[in-house]
Amino acid sequence: HGDMAVSSSIGSNIFDSSVGLPIPWALYCAIYRQASVSVDVTGMGWSVFILMLMIVLLFVIIIASRWTLTHAAGACCFVLYAVFIAQALVITTGVWKPPFE
């Protein structure tokens, strides 16, 4: 069941990115008659780099756990997520400036 949870989580994130963001932005543009929505992209390059690194580490974790989601693999995924959230918070609050944008 753990494998299905990971697949569901990944599918949910893809759906959120492809539907959950564009529809509200499209509605905003239609209601306020604007051509675009301004989004702050501070640290975007660094965040994409960290996400790509996390995907590689996720594959390493899954392969190391023999394609099953063990408690240890789940804990590793949780730690990776916590690290991503922490770095996102310190960048957006201005506590730390990423090495590249």
Secondary structure, DSSP 8 states (H G I E B T S, - for coil): -HHHHHHHHHHHHHHIIIIITHHHHHHHHHHHT-S------TTHHHHHHHHHHHHHHHHHHHHHTTTS--HHHHHHHHHHHHHHHHHHHHHHTTSS--S--
